[in-house]
């Protein structure tokens, strides 16, 4: 099957979306991006400038590297004794009057630097091997990761492919809640991930991809900044299991509806042994207004069940081994409305801007935007 204009258009959109197993033609470029994220009610604020470089070495090797340095500030709600502020980020259990225990805003300010690098090698049969490395550092958290993948073309026309990916991450967390010594203590956790996928071009204007994934986390998985209340009046740090096994699948369908309009629909199912089940529907549409402008618009819906050790009530926990009041482990729904505009100034220079509105059933609302510049060399 020869790739005609529609498929080329579809593949260009796929490259923008960046979540398919099929390889788009590589190009040398530098991309500079700035992301701003703001939660309502004096919540979290993120400012994240980033740079990405993609460079081909002949036709057999492509190196992609990115660097982001973000600033995260704001406030997070933590159970405290409102008369003294005890246990805001304290290392020991505090006994307080029940009437004085509330979730209050605790301010924080953090800097993070993250580096990501991937090398793609193409073999004589044009199968691809990918090698990756990533590193992330904060004052209280460090992560080092490795990943590798193999993409196999199942036919000469490259209409069908199989891929497998493996990832490993080692995380170091500064625990400021060591109940034994009261001093800070470094904890460790690891994450092993496996994904297997299949992609098929259906016809000249559409393709589908399916993947299965598995994740195994182990070690210190507790968030040392969250507290729970036990026996109605004891404020103490939360406690999570030291392992988490998750699995699920992704289904992606991409369709060039017209020569100007391309749509991609994604469904993801996730489940783990903390009793969290989630469903995600993500729709992205791209409309080429003319040779210069491409308009993007989409919608994302997410829903999940709560972890088996989560409860919001400050009077719930007694002597349970595991306990958390982190809203991210609760049952909630969320929706995101997405818009973007790409502008091609010339063959080498292009600009991008996007705006997104996020709403969560827990009462959390946020807006986040991106502005970017891309130069092909």
Buried (B, 14 or more C-beta within 10 A) or exposed (E): EEBEEBBEBBBBBBBBBEBBBBBBEBEEBBBEBEBBBBBEEEBBBBBBBBBBBBBBEEEEEBEBBBBBBBEBEBBBBBBBBBEEEBBBBBBBBBEBEEEEBBBBBBEEEBEBEBBBBBBBEBEEEBBBEBEBBBEBBBEBBBBBBEBBBBBBBEEEEBBBBBBBBBBEBBBBBBBBBBEEEEEEBEBEBEBBBBBBBBBBBEEBBBBBBBBEBEBBBBBBBBBBBBBBBBEBBBBBBBBBBBEBBBBBBBEBBBBBBEEBBBBBBBBBEBBBEBEBBBBBBBBBBBBBEEEEEBBBBBEBEBBBBBBEBBBEEBEBBEEEEBBBBBBBBBBBEBBBBBBBBBEBEEEEEBEBEBBBBBBBEBEBBBBBBBBBBBEBE
